[in-house]
Amino acid sequence: MHVMITRGDVTEVNTNNIVSITEANQNFSKAARLVEENGTAIILKNNVSQYVILEHKELESMNMWILLQRKRCHKILKRLRNWLMILLTAAQVMSLHSTLFENTGGFPDVLNREMLSSALGAPFQTLQELIDLGLGVASGKQDDKDLLNFIHEHRKAFAG
């Protein structure tokens, strides 16, 4: 086995599956034989993995996996649609407050504008967490359990 680093990802690779691009150009049947024997062949260009050759059935399997992942993401997004909210700026909230004050009376200003700004920024923090979670699921670093934990934690927070 050989450890290969490609774009920051570390992968274990069977060194018997590696062929230089020169060798692949001169003797493609060797690369094809490696695929038949081991399932894949990696072609190096300037000592960096550049190409992967694999059997067609393996490609079909990978395409099926990608399709399933897309379906899972679509289901997740459908569930999250219920979480969409209207985000208001501090100026919009102050305008609404003024309208309410004019029509119903009460205190003409908010007690703490900084707390208002903080409260209005809270959904953006949750949105950033959701974006990070989505990227984690897409990269495979997180899974459905992480997503369900996020949903349960945030339902409790919004329920009061």
N, C-alpha and C positions, 0 to 999 in steps of 0.2 A: 504494500500500500504506500501511497504517496499523498502528502497533503498539498492541496493546490489552493492558492488564494486568488480569487477573481473578483474584482470590484468590491473588495472588503469582505466578501463571504468566504468562509473556509469550507472546503469540500474534500472528502477523502476520495482519491481516485486510484484505481488499479493501474500501476505503471505499465502493465502489459497492454493496456488499451491506448497508449499514447503513440502518436505517429507525427513526425515533422511534416510540414506542408510540402517540402521538397520530396520526401519519400512518398507521400500520398500522390503527388503529381506523377512521379515516375512509376509507382507501383500501386495503383488504386485497388487492385484485387487484394493486396495485403490488408488494406484498411477495411474492405468489405468482409474479408475473412474474420478480422477481429470482431466485427459487429455480429457475424454469425456465431462466433464462439462465445462472446462475452456480453452481447446485447448492445454495446455502444463502442465507439472509437472516438478519441479526442485528437484533433489535429492542432498542433502547435505552430504558430507563426511568430518568429523571433522569440522563441521560448515562452510564449504566452498562449493559453488556450484560446483558440480563435473559432473553431468549428466543432460541432458534435454530430456524429453520424449515428443514427439509431434505426432500428427496424421499424417498418411502417406500422405494425400493430402496436408498438410502444408509443408512437406518435398519436395514434387513435386513442390509446388509453389516456395519454396526457390531455388530449383535447376533451375527452369525456370528463376528466377531473376538473378542468377549467370550467366547463359548462355547469357542472354541479356546484362549483364555488360561486359562479355568477348567480345561479338560482338561489343559493343560500343568502347571498348579499341582497338580492331582490326581495326575498321574504323579510329579511331584517329591516330593510328600508320601508317596506309596507307597514311593519309594526311601529316604526318610529314616526310615521306620518302623523299619528295622533299627538305627538309631542311638539308639533310645530306651534310656534307662538308669534305674537306680534311684539316686536321690540320697540319701545318708545324711548325717545331722547328725553333728557332732563327738561329741555324747552317745551316739548309736547306735554309732559306731565304737569309742568307749571301752568301751561295754557289751560289744560283740563281743570286744574285746581282753581284757577282764577274764575273759570266759568261756573264751577260748582259754588265757589264763594259768593259770586254775584247773585246766583239763583237761590241759594239756601242759607247764606250767612256762614259764620264761623271765622276761624283765624285766616287772615289774608295771605299768609306766607307759610312756607314749610319751616319746621323747627330746625332742621339740620340739612343743608343742601349737600354736604359731603356724604352724609348717609344715604341721601337720595341717589347720588351718583354711584355710590358703591352698590346699592340695591339694584340699580339699573344695569350695572356691569356684570352682576352675578350670572345671568343667563349666558353671557359670552364665555365665561369661564367654563360652564357646563358644555357649551358648544365646542370649545377647544378640547375638552376631555373626550367628547364624542368623536371629534375628528381624529384625535390620537388613537382612540379605540378602533375606529374604522380602518385606519392605516395599519394598526397592529394585526387586525383580523386578515386584511388583504395580504400582508406579508407573511402570515402564518405564525407570527410571534404570539398572537392571542387567538382565542377560540370562542365558541358559543357560550361557554361557561363564564368567560370574562364579560361577554356582552350581557348575559342574564344578570350577573352581579351588578353591573352598571345600572341596568334598568331597575332592579330591586332597590338599590341604594338611593337612586334619585326619585323613585316614586315615594319613598318614605320622606325624603326631604321636602317634596312639593306637597305632600298630603298634610304636613304640619304636625 
